Amino acid sequence: MRAAVLGRPVSHSLSPLLHRAAYAALGLTDWTYDALDVGAEDLPPLLAGLGEEWRGFSVTMPCKQAAVDVADEVEPLPRLLHAANTLVHTETGWRAENTDVTGVGMALQLGGVEQVDHAVLVGAGGTAAAAAVALSSLGARHVDVVVREPSRAADLRRVFDVLGVSTTVTPLAAADLAAPVVVSTVPLAAQPDLLALPWRSEQTVLDVLYAPWPTPLAQRVAAVGGTVIGGLEVLFWQATVQVELFTGQAAPIGAMRAALDAAVATR
């Protein structure tokens, strides 16, 4: 059986490490997991040419929206978000799933955020949409969306409207981050623009990035005394759900955590 992570760039991904550790712990010695450099435009022909040995894909940028569009079946959550980070091979084709919501939610909760009324969400892409659902599940009633260009937040506002969460969209240059919880979903190249914002010591900030770590944002928040949650936690918990979707077995959380900790220790 075969599985892989799809995206571009993808060479930095730790998904192969986590999935291989899981398969080994489960005794799935004939399972492999690879990293495939694939753009959104490559996804339809790739899936069309695959054999029955393929069980699933982890999907990263820039393929998350394309994964929804190409899937034969789309679960309600990725349909709402128009973003899927998982494709599962079924008897009838490919099913789109989204485990990023679990990843963000678990990362926040294990980082001490058990409930939140007001939060800030930086960015408006597919991961931001997943974070919107996670924040709503933790009780958020209002979220300030911070983006460079407010018009780009239309899809994200639609998600919040469905969730019954009120939003305020603020240009990045005018953001004041006046909330106890902040989730940043912006890529590394955009982080320099975040460093001058008014970060606060009482804030908990989840940066969904994990490579390289610490990111400039993580260093800035730590410097003012804030609490930083890294994207490795998001990666880990979303991967545990993917393992279960691909294999039909409970994820071996201990083995996966040990593999991740060992890899981080050598970086």
Backbone torsions as a table, in degrees:
resi	resn	phi	psi	omega
1	MET	NA	148.0	-176.0
2	ARG	-129.9	148.1	173.8
3	ALA	-148.4	168.0	-177.5
4	ALA	-166.2	165.8	169.1
5	VAL	-103.3	137.1	-179.2
6	LEU	-113.8	138.0	175.7
7	GLY	167.7	-179.9	178.9
8	ARG	-156.9	111.1	-0.1
9	PRO	-78.0	160.3	-176.7
10	VAL	-138.3	-4.9	-175.6
11	SER	-65.0	-24.4	-178.5
12	HIS	-81.7	-10.1	-170.3
13	SER	-62.5	138.6	174.2
14	LEU	-97.7	5.2	177.5
15	SER	-59.1	-42.8	177.2
16	PRO	-57.0	-40.2	178.7
17	LEU	-59.2	-47.2	-176.7
18	LEU	-68.6	-45.6	-177.6
19	HIS	-68.7	-41.0	179.1
20	ARG	-63.4	-40.0	177.3
21	ALA	-62.9	-39.5	180.0
22	ALA	-65.8	-46.7	-178.2
23	TYR	-62.9	-39.9	178.6
24	ALA	-63.2	-44.1	-179.3
25	ALA	-65.9	-29.4	179.5
26	LEU	-85.1	-2.8	-179.7
27	GLY	77.6	19.2	-178.8
28	LEU	-89.6	71.4	-172.4
29	THR	-70.0	-17.2	179.8
30	ASP	-98.0	11.6	177.7
31	TRP	-97.1	140.0	174.0
32	THR	-124.7	158.1	178.7
33	TYR	-143.6	123.5	-174.9
34	ASP	-122.5	174.8	173.9
35	ALA	-116.8	121.6	-177.4
36	LEU	-115.3	123.1	177.7
37	ASP	-77.0	106.0	-172.2
38	VAL	-138.6	133.1	172.9
39	GLY	-93.7	168.9	-177.6
40	ALA	-58.0	-37.6	-177.6
41	GLU	-71.3	-18.4	-179.1
42	ASP	-85.2	-14.4	-171.0
43	LEU	-65.1	-47.8	-178.9
44	PRO	-57.9	-49.8	179.7
45	PRO	-66.9	-31.1	178.7
46	LEU	-62.4	-52.0	-177.7
47	LEU	-64.1	-35.4	-177.8
48	ALA	-65.6	-24.8	-175.3
49	GLY	-101.5	10.0	-174.6
50	LEU	-90.6	151.0	178.4
51	GLY	-91.5	179.6	-176.2
52	GLU	-70.5	-12.1	-179.1
53	GLU	-72.9	-14.4	-179.1
54	TRP	-82.8	125.0	-177.5
55	ARG	-102.7	-28.5	-178.9
56	GLY	-179.9	166.3	178.4
57	PHE	-133.5	137.5	162.5
58	SER	-85.4	135.7	-173.2
59	VAL	-120.6	123.2	176.9
60	THR	-118.7	-177.7	-177.8
61	MET	-62.7	144.1	6.6
62	PRO	-102.1	35.1	-169.2
63	CYS	-106.2	2.4	-171.4
64	LYS	-67.3	-40.4	177.4
65	GLN	-73.1	-39.3	178.7
66	ALA	-62.1	-32.4	179.2
67	ALA	-63.4	-36.0	175.9
68	VAL	-68.1	-43.3	-175.7
69	ASP	-67.0	-32.2	-174.2
70	VAL	-93.4	-14.3	-175.2
71	ALA	-67.9	148.0	175.6
72	ASP	-79.5	-26.0	179.6
73	GLU	-140.3	135.1	-178.1
74	VAL	-125.1	121.9	177.5
75	GLU	-67.7	158.4	-175.6
76	PRO	-57.0	-38.8	-177.2
77	LEU	-65.4	-53.4	176.4
78	PRO	-64.5	-26.0	176.0
79	ARG	-66.2	-43.8	177.3
80	LEU	-61.9	-45.3	-175.3
81	LEU	-80.8	-17.2	-168.5
82	HIS	48.9	46.3	178.3
83	ALA	-157.7	129.7	177.0
84	ALA	-127.8	132.6	175.6
85	ASN	-105.7	8.2	-177.1
86	THR	-146.5	135.5	171.6
87	LEU	-123.5	126.6	-177.6
88	VAL	-115.2	129.9	179.4
89	HIS	-80.1	125.1	179.3
90	THR	-121.3	-179.9	179.1
91	GLU	-65.1	-23.5	-176.8
92	THR	-106.0	3.7	179.5
93	GLY	136.7	-140.2	-176.9
94	TRP	-112.0	130.6	179.3
95	ARG	-108.8	129.0	179.8
96	ALA	-88.0	131.7	178.1
97	GLU	-129.7	166.3	174.2
98	ASN	-135.0	110.8	177.2
99	THR	-102.7	0.2	177.2
100	ASP	-62.2	-33.1	179.9
101	VAL	-61.1	-45.4	176.4
102	THR	-62.0	-42.4	-179.7
103	GLY	-60.1	-48.6	180.0
104	VAL	-65.7	-44.1	-178.5
105	GLY	-62.4	-45.2	179.1
106	MET	-65.9	-40.2	179.0
107	ALA	-60.5	-43.8	179.2
108	LEU	-65.5	-46.3	-177.2
109	GLN	-65.1	-43.1	179.5
110	LEU	-71.8	-18.1	174.7
111	GLY	-87.7	5.3	174.9
112	GLY	103.0	0.2	-179.7
113	VAL	-95.7	91.7	-179.4
114	GLU	-88.9	-23.6	178.7
115	GLN	-155.0	144.5	179.3
116	VAL	-145.9	136.0	178.4
117	ASP	-97.9	-39.0	-175.6
118	HIS	-132.8	130.9	-178.8
119	ALA	-140.7	166.8	173.7
120	VAL	-117.4	135.8	177.3
121	LEU	-122.2	118.2	-178.0
122	VAL	-100.4	120.6	-176.7
123	GLY	105.7	163.0	-174.8
124	ALA	-142.8	22.8	-179.4
125	GLY	-88.8	-159.7	-176.6
126	GLY	-63.4	-38.6	179.1
127	THR	-69.7	-33.9	176.4
128	ALA	-63.6	-38.6	178.1
129	ALA	-63.3	-40.2	176.3
130	ALA	-64.8	-40.4	177.8
131	ALA	-63.2	-33.0	178.0
132	ALA	-59.7	-44.2	179.4
133	VAL	-66.6	-41.7	179.2
134	ALA	-62.3	-43.1	178.8
135	LEU	-64.4	-40.8	177.3
136	SER	-61.5	-40.7	-179.3
137	SER	-66.4	-22.2	177.6
138	LEU	-91.4	6.1	173.3
139	GLY	102.7	4.3	-177.4
140	ALA	-59.3	131.2	177.1
141	ARG	-107.9	-20.1	176.8
142	HIS	-145.2	135.7	178.3
143	VAL	-131.4	128.0	172.6
144	ASP	-86.2	119.3	178.7
145	VAL	-95.9	122.9	-177.7
146	VAL	-111.9	120.7	-178.9
147	VAL	-142.8	158.1	175.4
148	ARG	-64.5	-47.0	-176.7
149	GLU	-119.0	107.2	-175.6
150	PRO	-54.2	-30.1	-178.8
151	SER	-64.0	-21.9	-179.8
152	ARG	-74.3	-9.2	-176.3
153	ALA	-92.0	7.3	-175.4
154	ALA	-59.6	-46.7	-179.7
155	ASP	-65.0	-39.0	179.6
156	LEU	-66.6	-39.4	177.1
157	ARG	-63.9	-35.7	177.4
158	ARG	-61.7	-42.0	178.4
159	VAL	-61.7	-47.1	179.6
160	PHE	-62.3	-37.8	177.7
161	ASP	-60.5	-44.5	178.1
162	VAL	-61.7	-37.0	-179.0
163	LEU	-77.6	-11.7	-178.2
164	GLY	77.0	27.3	-179.9
165	VAL	-109.0	125.8	179.1
166	SER	-75.4	150.7	-177.0
167	THR	-135.5	154.3	167.4
168	THR	-128.0	126.0	179.8
169	VAL	-98.8	125.0	-174.6
170	THR	-125.3	132.2	173.9
171	PRO	-61.3	146.4	-177.1
172	LEU	-53.7	-41.8	-175.9
173	ALA	-64.8	-21.5	-176.7
174	ALA	-107.1	7.0	-174.3
175	ALA	-71.6	138.5	176.2
176	ASP	-115.1	-5.0	172.3
177	LEU	55.5	39.1	-175.3
178	ALA	-84.2	66.3	178.2
179	ALA	-151.8	152.3	-177.7
180	PRO	-73.9	-20.3	-177.8
181	VAL	-126.8	131.1	178.2
182	VAL	-128.6	133.6	173.8
183	VAL	-117.1	121.8	177.7
184	SER	-105.7	127.5	178.6
185	THR	-118.3	13.9	-175.5
186	VAL	-81.5	151.4	179.1
187	PRO	-70.2	166.1	-176.3
188	LEU	-57.6	-38.2	-177.0
189	ALA	-63.9	-23.8	-178.6
190	ALA	-91.4	-8.5	-173.9
191	GLN	-66.2	-31.5	177.9
192	PRO	-54.9	-30.5	179.7
193	ASP	-71.5	-15.8	-178.9
194	LEU	-88.5	-18.9	-167.9
195	LEU	-67.5	-28.0	-178.5
196	ALA	-85.9	-2.8	179.7
197	LEU	-70.2	158.5	-174.6
198	PRO	-80.3	75.4	176.2
199	TRP	-70.1	149.4	-172.1
200	ARG	-126.5	150.9	-176.8
201	SER	-66.8	-25.9	-177.1
202	GLU	-86.6	1.6	-176.5
203	GLN	-88.2	149.4	166.3
204	THR	-108.3	124.9	-175.5
205	VAL	-121.0	122.5	172.7
206	LEU	-98.6	117.5	173.6
207	ASP	-102.6	114.5	-173.5
208	VAL	-72.1	-7.5	177.1
209	LEU	-78.7	155.6	176.8
210	TYR	-138.7	-5.5	179.5
211	ALA	-142.7	125.6	-6.5
212	PRO	-76.5	157.0	179.8
213	TRP	-128.5	138.2	2.2
214	PRO	-78.2	146.9	176.4
215	THR	-74.8	164.3	175.1
216	PRO	-55.6	-38.8	178.8
217	LEU	-65.0	-45.2	179.7
218	ALA	-59.7	-40.6	178.9
219	GLN	-65.7	-38.6	-179.2
220	ARG	-66.9	-44.7	-179.6
221	VAL	-65.3	-43.0	178.6
222	ALA	-62.5	-34.7	-178.3
223	ALA	-65.6	-29.6	178.9
224	VAL	-93.3	3.3	176.7
225	GLY	93.0	9.3	179.4
226	GLY	-78.8	168.1	178.1
227	THR	-95.4	128.9	-177.6
228	VAL	-113.1	131.2	171.6
229	ILE	-112.5	127.8	-176.0
230	GLY	-91.5	160.3	-177.7
231	GLY	-68.6	-13.1	176.2
232	LEU	-59.8	-33.4	178.4
233	GLU	-68.0	-38.9	176.1
234	VAL	-62.3	-48.4	179.4
235	LEU	-56.8	-46.9	-175.2
236	PHE	-61.4	-51.7	-172.5
237	TRP	-73.3	-33.0	175.8
238	GLN	-68.9	-31.5	179.3
239	ALA	-68.8	-34.3	178.9
240	THR	-61.9	-38.3	178.5
241	VAL	-70.0	-39.6	177.9
242	GLN	-60.3	-43.0	178.6
243	VAL	-57.1	-42.8	179.9
244	GLU	-67.3	-38.2	178.4
245	LEU	-67.0	-38.5	-177.6
246	PHE	-75.0	-42.5	-170.6
247	THR	-99.3	-22.6	-174.5
248	GLY	77.4	10.8	179.3
249	GLN	-119.2	157.4	177.4
250	ALA	-64.2	137.3	-179.4
251	ALA	-66.5	135.0	176.2
252	PRO	-80.8	82.1	-169.8
253	ILE	-59.5	-41.2	-179.8
254	GLY	-60.7	-44.8	-179.7
255	ALA	-66.7	-39.0	179.5
256	MET	-67.0	-41.9	179.4
257	ARG	-65.2	-41.0	-179.9
258	ALA	-62.7	-40.6	179.2
259	ALA	-65.4	-41.5	179.5
260	LEU	-66.6	-45.2	-179.7
261	ASP	-60.8	-40.6	-179.9
262	ALA	-65.2	-39.4	179.9
263	ALA	-67.1	-41.4	-179.0
264	VAL	-66.5	-36.1	-177.9
265	ALA	-63.7	-24.3	-178.0
266	THR	-96.4	-1.2	-176.5
267	ARG	-81.2	NA	NA
